[in-house]
Structure formats: structure tokens, C-alpha cells
Amino acid sequence: MIAHLFNAPLEESEPAVGVGTVGSSEAIMLAGLAFKRKWQNKRRSEGKPIDNPNIVTGANFSTNVNNESLMGFNYAHVKVCWEKFARYFEVELKEVKLSEGYYVMDPEKAVEMVDENTICVAILGSTLNGEFEDVRRLNDLLEEKNKETGWDTPIHVDAASGGFIAPFLYPELEWDFRLPLVKSINVSGHKYGLVYAGIGWVIWRSKEDLPEELIFHINYLGADQPTFTLNFSKGSSQVIAQYYQLIRLGYEGYRNVMENCKDNMVVLKEGLEKTGRFDIVSKDEVPAYTMPPDAQHVTVLRVVIREDFSRTFAERLVNDITKVLHELDLLPAKILNSNAVTITGEEGEKIGGEVIVKKSALETQREITAAWKKFVMDKKKMNGVC
């Protein structure tokens, strides 16, 4: 069902190729391992060295690591799992840096970083601002480079969150197996798949994209059980829950849930904009992170809208934030003795013998946190909540 959702090119009776995992982290490990093994096999057949693989990623979901390279794009996270994959499986991690106002990976810059040792490119979106990345553009540029060089660099789509959003809200968006270089896709069932924590999926385009030597065949209860996982014994409750949700809701049900999430997002977004205090950096979603290198001076607060986040909750959150902002406005400015602090230029203004000092980002965060705690505690006292 998930393979068909991602438009896998399967014949009518052809089984899909994929595995259930413990979240997208294990799924990414397995997908990366498959790409690395395919790259190694091809290099061996050509008599070339296999000691320097690499992966290229956007800095919007990973951090610096040294060793082999894989090119990766991600929808949803500042994901340490890509760093973990690179370190555990000895792959150099290459990053496409971000810039202020452009918080997704630039396909042109990414393809420039691809070389003969790149085992794959992974992409879909940014967890920093909920924006989809241009997988179609990446596919086209990478096809051109493959033709010029004779390489066969593929794409992995890390659709941890977006995999259960894009098919229902943006069915016309080409990001999945409709693009020829997309060879595998991972998605988290416990995010927008509407299942409790502990389930992820990785789907391959075809059986040729998963090296057979990575699959173990176990004779269990008189039948052959192929397995490709990093885990052994684990519960099946999440798999059953995912199957139940897909059957119970169907395409229309999932679309209704995602449309409702988007509608509630718009309510929250418009409410925050009306305060005049927030710049919404999301295209369609409201995203707290300090940005990666080259954009780390920008601090982003992310709000994740799930199916249980109702319109009433959105309106209450806007009202509570407005009240806290009002309380912060009533707080006195921090005044320091001019004998202890000397400020010139635009940093501060002398009033009498004292200087009003602009608060640092850390001081502002602490102040907001303290005000918010006070607001919540006062409200609990008023409501008689212990």
C-alpha cells in the first residue's frame, strides 16, 4: 500500500520491496547501507577502489562528520541519524550550507558536490521551516551529470514526515518514484502515518535496488522469511496499527486529516501574524532551532500541527501567546550602572547616569521562559488545578 502511495513502478502482481523499521532512523541506516553496498559492488566490478564513499546532504538536517559520502535531502528534521549513519558505516558526510532566507538545500550546489564516490543523494524537505525541497530539479540536474560522467548516482528521499503529507495535500508534486533516479524512500508511521511511536518504513523502487547479499533468509514455521533489519525481536503492534489505519481511513480519510491539520495551521499562522511580533518563515507550515552553519544567527520556533491539534487549541495558543507578549511588554528594561558598563553608538542610550542595555538573545529567552511559567502557574491557581 505504501509503495503504491509513493508511485512505485510495480506490475499488477509484482510484490513491493520494503521493510518495517523502528522509526525513520533505522530506515535511513538500511537505505544508506544498500546504497553503499551497490556502490561497492559496481566499483569492484570496474576494478576501482572502494575505500572513500561519501554522502551529500543539506545542512538543514545534519551536522559535520568525516569519512565516506552520501548526498542527502530530508523533509523533516535536523536529523542526527544521517550523521550516525555516516559515522557507523564509515561514509563521509558532505553538506550543502544554508543561507538566511533560503533554508532548503540548493539542488545546483548539491549536484556540484557529487563525485564518483557519492553513493546517493537524499532529499524531500526541511524540518526547520516545513518547506519541500525541489526533488524534481535535483533529479534533472543529476541525470545530466550522470550522462556527462558515466556515473550512476541515485537519489534517496527522506520523507520522514512529508511522506504521509505530500501524497494527500500535493498529489501533483513529483518527489517520489515517478522520478527515475529516486531508488528508495523512508517514512515514519508514527508521525503523520497516524500510528503510535516505534514504526517506520523504507521502500525500494525495485528488487534490483536492494542488494540480495544484504537479505537473510530464515526458515521459520516451515516458510522462508526474508529479513533485512538492524533489529531482531520486536513487537508487531505498530505494524498492525499502521495496516489498520490505512484500511480504516483510506486515501480520502488521510486526505481529510491532512487538510484539517493544514487548516488549523493557517489559523495559528494568521493569529501569530496579527500580533505583529513574528516573522513566519514557513511556506505552508509554522516551524525552535538555531539554523545550521551560514544561517546560525537566525533562531526559528517550530510548531508541529498533528491530527489531535484542534482549531480550539490553535486559537487558545494564539490567545496565550498574546497574553504572554503583553506581560513581557510590561517588564522594565534592564538598567545597568554606567560605571560598570560603557555602551556607545547604537548599542544603548544614556539616560542620566545610567545606560539602557539591549538584551542578549539568551536573556530574552530566559525572560520569555520565566514569564510563560508564571502565566501557566497563575492560570493553574485560578482554575484550582494541583
VOVO-481836 format. One record per residue (C-alpha): residue number from 1; residue in three letters; x negated, y negated, z negated. Coordinates in steps of 0.5 Angstrom, whole numbers. Each point is the difference from the previous one (the first is absolute). Layout:
<recs>
<rec NUM,'ALA',<X,Y,Z>>
...
</recs>
This chain:
<recs>
<rec 1,'MET',<0,0,0>>
<rec 2,'ILE',<-6,-5,-2>>
<rec 3,'ALA',<-3,2,7>>
<rec 4,'HIS',<6,-2,4>>
<rec 5,'LEU',<1,-6,-4>>
<rec 6,'PHE',<-7,-2,2>>
<rec 7,'ASN',<1,2,7>>
<rec 8,'ALA',<-5,6,0>>
<rec 9,'PRO',<0,3,8>>
<rec 10,'LEU',<3,6,-2>>
<rec 11,'GLU',<3,5,5>>
<rec 12,'GLU',<7,3,-3>>
<rec 13,'SER',<-2,6,-3>>
<rec 14,'GLU',<-7,-2,-2>>
<rec 15,'PRO',<-2,-1,-7>>
<rec 16,'ALA',<-2,-6,-3>>
<rec 17,'VAL',<-7,0,-3>>
<rec 18,'GLY',<-1,-3,-7>>
<rec 19,'VAL',<0,1,-8>>
<rec 20,'GLY',<3,-3,-6>>
<rec 21,'THR',<-5,-3,-5>>
<rec 22,'VAL',<-1,-3,-7>>
<rec 23,'GLY',<2,-7,3>>
<rec 24,'SER',<-4,-4,6>>
<rec 25,'SER',<-7,0,-4>>
<rec 26,'GLU',<0,8,2>>
<rec 27,'ALA',<3,-1,6>>
<rec 28,'ILE',<-6,-5,2>>
<rec 29,'MET',<-5,5,-2>>
<rec 30,'LEU',<3,5,4>>
<rec 31,'ALA',<1,-4,6>>
<rec 32,'GLY',<-7,-3,0>>
<rec 33,'LEU',<-3,7,-1>>
<rec 34,'ALA',<3,2,6>>
<rec 35,'PHE',<-3,-6,4>>
<rec 36,'LYS',<-7,1,-3>>
<rec 37,'ARG',<0,8,2>>
<rec 38,'LYS',<3,-2,7>>
<rec 39,'TRP',<-6,-5,1>>
<rec 40,'GLN',<-5,5,-3>>
<rec 41,'ASN',<2,6,5>>
<rec 42,'LYS',<0,-5,6>>
<rec 43,'ARG',<-7,-3,-2>>
<rec 44,'ARG',<-2,7,-1>>
<rec 45,'SER',<2,3,7>>
<rec 46,'GLU',<-4,-6,3>>
<rec 47,'GLY',<-6,1,-4>>
<rec 48,'LYS',<0,-6,-4>>
<rec 49,'PRO',<-1,-2,-7>>
<rec 50,'ILE',<6,0,-5>>
<rec 51,'ASP',<-3,-3,-6>>
<rec 52,'ASN',<2,-7,1>>
<rec 53,'PRO',<8,0,0>>
<rec 54,'ASN',<4,-7,-1>>
<rec 55,'ILE',<7,-2,-1>>
<rec 56,'VAL',<2,-7,1>>
<rec 57,'THR',<5,-3,-4>>
<rec 58,'GLY',<4,-7,-1>>
<rec 59,'ALA',<-3,-4,-7>>
<rec 60,'ASN',<8,0,-1>>
<rec 61,'PHE',<0,7,-3>>
<rec 62,'SER',<-7,2,-2>>
<rec 63,'THR',<-7,-2,-3>>
<rec 64,'ASN',<-7,0,2>>
<rec 65,'VAL',<-3,7,0>>
<rec 66,'ASN',<-6,3,3>>
<rec 67,'ASN',<-1,6,4>>
<rec 68,'GLU',<4,3,7>>
<rec 69,'SER',<5,-4,3>>
<rec 70,'LEU',<8,1,2>>
<rec 71,'MET',<4,-6,2>>
<rec 72,'GLY',<6,-1,-4>>
<rec 73,'PHE',<6,-5,0>>
<rec 74,'ASN',<5,1,-6>>
<rec 75,'TYR',<7,-2,-1>>
<rec 76,'ALA',<1,-1,-7>>
<rec 77,'HIS',<-6,0,-4>>
<rec 78,'VAL',<-6,-2,-3>>
<rec 79,'LYS',<-2,7,0>>
<rec 80,'VAL',<-6,3,-4>>
<rec 81,'CYS',<2,6,4>>
<rec 82,'TRP',<-4,-2,6>>
<rec 83,'GLU',<-6,-1,-4>>
<rec 84,'LYS',<1,6,-4>>
<rec 85,'PHE',<0,4,7>>
<rec 86,'ALA',<-6,-4,3>>
<rec 87,'ARG',<-4,2,-7>>
<rec 88,'TYR',<2,7,-1>>
<rec 89,'PHE',<0,2,7>>
<rec 90,'GLU',<-7,-4,2>>
<rec 91,'VAL',<3,-5,5>>
<rec 92,'GLU',<-2,-7,1>>
<rec 93,'LEU',<6,-5,-1>>
<rec 94,'LYS',<0,-6,5>>
<rec 95,'GLU',<4,-6,-2>>
<rec 96,'VAL',<4,-5,4>>
<rec 97,'LYS',<-1,-6,-4>>
<rec 98,'LEU',<7,-4,-1>>
<rec 99,'SER',<0,-8,0>>
<rec 100,'GLU',<5,-5,-3>>
<rec 101,'GLY',<7,0,4>>
<rec 102,'TYR',<-2,7,3>>
<rec 103,'TYR',<1,5,-5>>
<rec 104,'VAL',<0,6,5>>
<rec 105,'MET',<-5,4,4>>
<rec 106,'ASP',<-2,-3,6>>
<rec 107,'PRO',<0,5,6>>
<rec 108,'GLU',<-5,-3,4>>
<rec 109,'LYS',<-5,-1,-6>>
<rec 110,'ALA',<1,8,-2>>
<rec 111,'VAL',<-1,2,7>>
<rec 112,'GLU',<-7,-3,0>>
<rec 113,'MET',<-2,4,-6>>
<rec 114,'VAL',<2,6,3>>
<rec 115,'ASP',<-6,4,3>>
<rec 116,'GLU',<-2,7,2>>
<rec 117,'ASN',<0,3,-8>>
<rec 118,'THR',<7,-3,-1>>
<rec 119,'ILE',<4,6,-2>>
<rec 120,'CYS',<7,-4,0>>
<rec 121,'VAL',<4,-7,0>>
<rec 122,'ALA',<6,0,-5>>
<rec 123,'ILE',<5,-6,-1>>
<rec 124,'LEU',<7,-2,-1>>
<rec 125,'GLY',<1,-6,-5>>
<rec 126,'SER',<-3,-4,-5>>
<rec 127,'THR',<2,1,-8>>
<rec 128,'LEU',<-2,-7,-1>>
<rec 129,'ASN',<6,-3,4>>
<rec 130,'GLY',<4,6,2>>
<rec 131,'GLU',<-2,-2,8>>
<rec 132,'PHE',<0,5,5>>
<rec 133,'GLU',<-7,1,4>>
<rec 134,'ASP',<0,0,7>>
<rec 135,'VAL',<-1,7,2>>
<rec 136,'ARG',<2,0,7>>
<rec 137,'ARG',<-5,-6,1>>
<rec 138,'LEU',<-5,5,-3>>
<rec 139,'ASN',<2,6,4>>
<rec 140,'ASP',<-1,-4,6>>
<rec 141,'LEU',<-7,-3,-2>>
<rec 142,'LEU',<-2,7,-2>>
<rec 143,'GLU',<2,3,6>>
<rec 144,'GLU',<-4,-5,4>>
<rec 145,'LYS',<-6,1,-4>>
<rec 146,'ASN',<0,8,1>>
<rec 147,'LYS',<1,-1,7>>
<rec 148,'GLU',<-6,-4,0>>
<rec 149,'THR',<-5,4,-4>>
<rec 150,'GLY',<3,7,1>>
<rec 151,'TRP',<1,1,-8>>
<rec 152,'ASP',<7,2,-2>>
<rec 153,'THR',<1,-4,-7>>
<rec 154,'PRO',<7,1,-2>>
<rec 155,'ILE',<5,-3,-5>>
<rec 156,'HIS',<3,2,-7>>
<rec 157,'VAL',<6,-4,-2>>
<rec 158,'ASP',<0,-1,-8>>
<rec 159,'ALA',<8,-1,0>>
<rec 160,'ALA',<0,1,-8>>
<rec 161,'SER',<6,-5,-1>>
<rec 162,'GLY',<1,-2,7>>
<rec 163,'GLY',<2,7,3>>
<rec 164,'PHE',<6,0,-3>>
<rec 165,'ILE',<2,-7,2>>
<rec 166,'ALA',<-2,-1,7>>
<rec 167,'PRO',<4,5,3>>
<rec 168,'PHE',<6,-3,-3>>
<rec 169,'LEU',<-1,-7,0>>
<rec 170,'TYR',<-4,-1,6>>
<rec 171,'PRO',<1,6,5>>
<rec 172,'GLU',<-2,-3,6>>
<rec 173,'LEU',<-7,-2,-4>>
<rec 174,'GLU',<-5,5,3>>
<rec 175,'TRP',<-5,2,-5>>
<rec 176,'ASP',<1,8,0>>
<rec 177,'PHE',<-1,6,4>>
<rec 178,'ARG',<2,-4,6>>
<rec 179,'LEU',<-7,-3,1>>
<rec 180,'PRO',<-4,5,3>>
<rec 181,'LEU',<-6,-1,-5>>
<rec 182,'VAL',<4,1,-6>>
<rec 183,'LYS',<-2,7,-3>>
<rec 184,'SER',<2,0,-7>>
<rec 185,'ILE',<5,-4,-4>>
<rec 186,'ASN',<1,1,-8>>
<rec 187,'VAL',<6,-3,-4>>
<rec 188,'SER',<2,0,-7>>
<rec 189,'GLY',<6,3,-2>>
<rec 190,'HIS',<0,-3,-7>>
<rec 191,'LYS',<0,-7,3>>
<rec 192,'TYR',<5,-1,5>>
<rec 193,'GLY',<2,7,1>>
<rec 194,'LEU',<4,-1,-6>>
<rec 195,'VAL',<-3,6,-4>>
<rec 196,'TYR',<-3,0,-7>>
<rec 197,'ALA',<-8,0,-1>>
<rec 198,'GLY',<-4,5,3>>
<rec 199,'ILE',<1,1,7>>
<rec 200,'GLY',<-3,-2,7>>
<rec 201,'TRP',<0,3,7>>
<rec 202,'VAL',<-5,0,5>>
<rec 203,'ILE',<2,2,7>>
<rec 204,'TRP',<-5,1,6>>
<rec 205,'ARG',<2,-1,8>>
<rec 206,'SER',<-1,7,2>>
<rec 207,'LYS',<-3,6,-3>>
<rec 208,'GLU',<-7,-2,4>>
<rec 209,'ASP',<-1,-6,-4>>
<rec 210,'LEU',<-1,5,-7>>
<rec 211,'PRO',<-6,4,1>>
<rec 212,'GLU',<2,7,-1>>
<rec 213,'GLU',<-6,2,-5>>
<rec 214,'LEU',<3,-5,-5>>
<rec 215,'ILE',<6,4,-1>>
<rec 216,'PHE',<0,6,-4>>
<rec 217,'HIS',<5,6,1>>
<rec 218,'ILE',<3,3,-6>>
<rec 219,'ASN',<4,7,0>>
<rec 220,'TYR',<5,-2,-6>>
<rec 221,'LEU',<6,4,-1>>
<rec 222,'GLY',<-1,4,7>>
<rec 223,'ALA',<-1,-6,4>>
<rec 224,'ASP',<-5,-4,3>>
<rec 225,'GLN',<0,-7,-4>>
<rec 226,'PRO',<-5,-5,4>>
<rec 227,'THR',<-2,-6,-5>>
<rec 228,'PHE',<-5,-6,0>>
<rec 229,'THR',<0,-4,-6>>
<rec 230,'LEU',<-5,-2,-5>>
<rec 231,'ASN',<5,2,-6>>
<rec 232,'PHE',<2,7,-1>>
<rec 233,'SER',<6,2,-5>>
<rec 234,'LYS',<5,-6,0>>
<rec 235,'GLY',<8,-1,-1>>
<rec 236,'SER',<5,0,6>>
<rec 237,'SER',<5,-4,-4>>
<rec 238,'GLN',<-3,-6,4>>
<rec 239,'VAL',<1,4,7>>
<rec 240,'ILE',<7,2,-2>>
<rec 241,'ALA',<2,-7,-2>>
<rec 242,'GLN',<-3,-3,7>>
<rec 243,'TYR',<4,5,4>>
<rec 244,'TYR',<6,-1,-4>>
<rec 245,'GLN',<-1,-8,1>>
<rec 246,'LEU',<-1,1,8>>
<rec 247,'ILE',<6,5,1>>
<rec 248,'ARG',<5,-4,-5>>
<rec 249,'LEU',<-2,-7,3>>
<rec 250,'GLY',<-2,1,7>>
<rec 251,'TYR',<-2,-6,4>>
<rec 252,'GLU',<6,-4,-1>>
<rec 253,'GLY',<-1,1,-7>>
<rec 254,'TYR',<-7,-2,-1>>
<rec 255,'ARG',<1,-6,5>>
<rec 256,'ASN',<5,-3,-5>>
<rec 257,'VAL',<-4,1,-6>>
<rec 258,'MET',<-6,-4,4>>
<rec 259,'GLU',<5,-5,3>>
<rec 260,'ASN',<2,-1,-7>>
<rec 261,'CYS',<-7,-1,-3>>
<rec 262,'LYS',<-1,-5,5>>
<rec 263,'ASP',<6,-4,-1>>
<rec 264,'ASN',<-2,0,-8>>
<rec 265,'MET',<-7,-2,2>>
<rec 266,'VAL',<3,-6,4>>
<rec 267,'VAL',<4,-2,-6>>
<rec 268,'LEU',<-6,0,-4>>
<rec 269,'LYS',<-5,-4,5>>
<rec 270,'GLU',<5,-5,1>>
<rec 271,'GLY',<1,-1,-7>>
<rec 272,'LEU',<-7,-1,-1>>
<rec 273,'GLU',<-1,-5,6>>
<rec 274,'LYS',<5,-4,-3>>
<rec 275,'THR',<-4,-1,-7>>
<rec 276,'GLY',<-5,-4,5>>
<rec 277,'ARG',<-6,4,-4>>
<rec 278,'PHE',<-1,6,4>>
<rec 279,'ASP',<-3,1,7>>
<rec 280,'ILE',<3,6,3>>
<rec 281,'VAL',<-6,4,4>>
<rec 282,'SER',<4,6,2>>
<rec 283,'LYS',<3,0,7>>
<rec 284,'ASP',<6,4,-3>>
<rec 285,'GLU',<-1,2,-7>>
<rec 286,'VAL',<-2,-4,-6>>
<rec 287,'PRO',<-7,3,-3>>
<rec 288,'ALA',<-10,0,-11>>
<rec 289,'TYR',<-6,1,4>>
<rec 290,'THR',<-6,-5,1>>
<rec 291,'MET',<-2,1,7>>
<rec 292,'PRO',<-6,4,3>>
<rec 293,'PRO',<-6,-3,2>>
<rec 294,'ASP',<0,-6,4>>
<rec 295,'ALA',<7,-2,-3>>
<rec 296,'GLN',<-1,2,-7>>
<rec 297,'HIS',<1,-7,-2>>
<rec 298,'VAL',<8,1,1>>
<rec 299,'THR',<4,3,-5>>
<rec 300,'VAL',<6,4,2>>
<rec 301,'LEU',<6,2,-4>>
<rec 302,'ARG',<4,6,3>>
<rec 303,'VAL',<7,2,-2>>
<rec 304,'VAL',<2,7,3>>
<rec 305,'ILE',<7,1,1>>
<rec 306,'ARG',<3,7,-1>>
<rec 307,'GLU',<6,3,1>>
<rec 308,'ASP',<2,-1,-7>>
<rec 309,'PHE',<-1,-7,0>>
<rec 310,'SER',<6,-3,1>>
<rec 311,'ARG',<3,-7,2>>
<rec 312,'THR',<2,-2,-7>>
<rec 313,'PHE',<-8,2,-2>>
<rec 314,'ALA',<-2,-5,5>>
<rec 315,'GLU',<4,-5,-2>>
<rec 316,'ARG',<-2,1,-7>>
<rec 317,'LEU',<-7,0,1>>
<rec 318,'VAL',<0,-7,4>>
<rec 319,'ASN',<4,-3,-6>>
<rec 320,'ASP',<-5,3,-5>>
<rec 321,'ILE',<-6,-3,4>>
<rec 322,'THR',<3,-6,1>>
<rec 323,'LYS',<1,-1,-8>>
<rec 324,'VAL',<-7,2,-1>>
<rec 325,'LEU',<-2,-5,5>>
<rec 326,'HIS',<4,-5,-4>>
<rec 327,'GLU',<-3,2,-6>>
<rec 328,'LEU',<-7,-1,3>>
<rec 329,'ASP',<1,-7,2>>
<rec 330,'LEU',<2,-2,-7>>
<rec 331,'LEU',<-7,3,-2>>
<rec 332,'PRO',<-5,-6,-2>>
<rec 333,'ALA',<-6,-1,5>>
<rec 334,'LYS',<-7,3,-3>>
<rec 335,'ILE',<-4,-6,-3>>
<rec 336,'LEU',<-7,0,-2>>
<rec 337,'ASN',<-4,-5,-3>>
<rec 338,'SER',<-4,-4,5>>
<rec 339,'ASN',<-7,1,-5>>
<rec 340,'ALA',<1,8,2>>
<rec 341,'VAL',<2,0,7>>
<rec 342,'THR',<-2,-5,5>>
<rec 343,'ILE',<4,0,7>>
<rec 344,'THR',<-1,-4,6>>
<rec 345,'GLY',<3,-1,7>>
<rec 346,'GLU',<7,4,1>>
<rec 347,'GLU',<-1,5,-6>>
<rec 348,'GLY',<3,-5,-5>>
<rec 349,'GLU',<2,-6,-2>>
<rec 350,'LYS',<-2,-4,-6>>
<rec 351,'ILE',<6,-3,-5>>
<rec 352,'GLY',<-3,-4,-5>>
<rec 353,'GLY',<-6,4,-3>>
<rec 354,'GLU',<3,7,2>>
<rec 355,'VAL',<0,4,6>>
<rec 356,'ILE',<6,4,3>>
<rec 357,'VAL',<-4,6,3>>
<rec 358,'LYS',<3,4,6>>
<rec 359,'LYS',<2,7,-3>>
<rec 360,'SER',<-4,6,3>>
<rec 361,'ALA',<4,6,3>>
<rec 362,'LEU',<-2,4,-6>>
<rec 363,'GLU',<3,-5,-5>>
<rec 364,'THR',<6,-1,5>>
<rec 365,'GLN',<1,8,0>>
<rec 366,'ARG',<0,1,-8>>
<rec 367,'GLU',<4,-6,-1>>
<rec 368,'ILE',<6,3,5>>
<rec 369,'THR',<-1,7,-3>>
<rec 370,'ALA',<1,-4,-7>>
<rec 371,'ALA',<6,-4,2>>
<rec 372,'TRP',<3,6,3>>
<rec 373,'LYS',<-1,5,-6>>
<rec 374,'LYS',<3,-6,-4>>
<rec 375,'PHE',<6,0,4>>
<rec 376,'VAL',<1,7,0>>
<rec 377,'MET',<0,1,-7>>
<rec 378,'ASP',<4,-6,-2>>
<rec 379,'LYS',<5,3,5>>
<rec 380,'LYS',<0,7,-4>>
<rec 381,'LYS',<1,-4,-6>>
<rec 382,'MET',<6,-4,3>>
<rec 383,'ASN',<3,7,2>>
<rec 384,'GLY',<-1,4,-6>>
<rec 385,'VAL',<-5,5,3>>
<rec 386,'CYS',<-5,3,-4>>
</recs>
